[in-house]
């Protein structure tokens, strides 16, 4: 086991490479990158480990991102909203969107018995619009609407997961916009499927996006 401490932001690509732990094992040259840490916009510490490789790849694939200020969004279990200024990672914020959705869907009464998520369904659009219309409310005060719409007959039980997904993603992007002063385009680093989903939600907030394939970036 080798431990590599987090590198504090702001961090340039050269600094990330320089902080890598390099050694040989079984006649193989190995380098372990440090991961990054920062103090987020909320004032709490934040960390990433692994996503920095995709950020470095994105800067290599798209050299224009090394000039000026850009916001990168890295969807997944733990969504990373990253600010890059003149090629340096200056700050980021993690949203627990993916993991929260799975936990609530699988282990709560809200959408446990619903069907699969359909991002093209009216229920997904309704959840997204409800999040957007209640931008001042936090997610905790909106989540139970997933259950109450089913109980009151306003929404079929099968649509609960789709509604919940739209609600969580809508609040993720709405909060990121408040924290990050988002301007178009938001650079999405992820799979094509996730990119299409996030692009649709960003569009609801009048934001455009550009896509960098996550595997290619890595």
MOCOR-V867196 format. One record per backbone hydrogen bond with DSSP energy under -1.0 kcal/mol. CO is the residue of the C=O (numbers start at 1). NH is the residue of the N-H. If there is no record, write none. Layout:
# MOCOR-V867196
co=CO nh=NH
co=CO nh=NH
This chain:
# MOCOR-V867196
co=7 nh=37
co=11 nh=89
co=12 nh=16
co=13 nh=17
co=14 nh=18
co=15 nh=19
co=17 nh=20
co=21 nh=32
co=23 nh=30
co=25 nh=28
co=28 nh=25
co=30 nh=23
co=32 nh=21
co=35 nh=7
co=36 nh=48
co=37 nh=9
co=38 nh=46
co=40 nh=43
co=44 nh=40
co=46 nh=38
co=48 nh=36
co=50 nh=53
co=51 nh=55
co=52 nh=56
co=53 nh=57
co=54 nh=58
co=55 nh=59
co=56 nh=60
co=57 nh=61
co=58 nh=62
co=62 nh=65
co=63 nh=66
co=64 nh=67
co=68 nh=86
co=70 nh=84
co=71 nh=187
co=72 nh=82
co=73 nh=189
co=74 nh=80
co=77 nh=99
co=79 nh=95
co=80 nh=74
co=81 nh=93
co=82 nh=72
co=83 nh=90
co=83 nh=91
co=84 nh=70
co=85 nh=88
co=88 nh=85
co=89 nh=11
co=91 nh=83
co=93 nh=81
co=95 nh=79
co=96 nh=100
co=97 nh=101
co=98 nh=102
co=99 nh=103
co=100 nh=104
co=101 nh=105
co=102 nh=106
co=103 nh=107
co=104 nh=108
co=111 nh=114
co=118 nh=121
co=121 nh=125
co=122 nh=126
co=123 nh=127
co=124 nh=128
co=125 nh=129
co=126 nh=130
co=127 nh=131
co=128 nh=132
co=129 nh=133
co=130 nh=134
co=134 nh=137
co=138 nh=141
co=139 nh=142
co=139 nh=143
co=142 nh=145
co=143 nh=146
co=144 nh=148
co=145 nh=149
co=147 nh=151
co=148 nh=152
co=149 nh=154
co=149 nh=155
co=150 nh=153
co=156 nh=159
co=157 nh=160
co=158 nh=115
co=159 nh=163
co=160 nh=164
co=161 nh=165
co=162 nh=166
co=163 nh=167
co=164 nh=168
co=165 nh=169
co=166 nh=170
co=167 nh=171
co=168 nh=172
co=169 nh=173
co=170 nh=174
co=171 nh=175
co=172 nh=176
co=173 nh=177
co=174 nh=178
co=175 nh=179
co=176 nh=180
co=177 nh=181
co=186 nh=210
co=187 nh=73
co=188 nh=212
co=190 nh=214
co=191 nh=195
co=192 nh=196
co=193 nh=197
co=194 nh=198
co=195 nh=199
co=196 nh=200
co=197 nh=201
co=198 nh=202
co=199 nh=203
co=200 nh=204
co=202 nh=205
co=202 nh=207
co=203 nh=206
co=208 nh=186
co=210 nh=188
co=212 nh=190
co=213 nh=217
co=214 nh=218
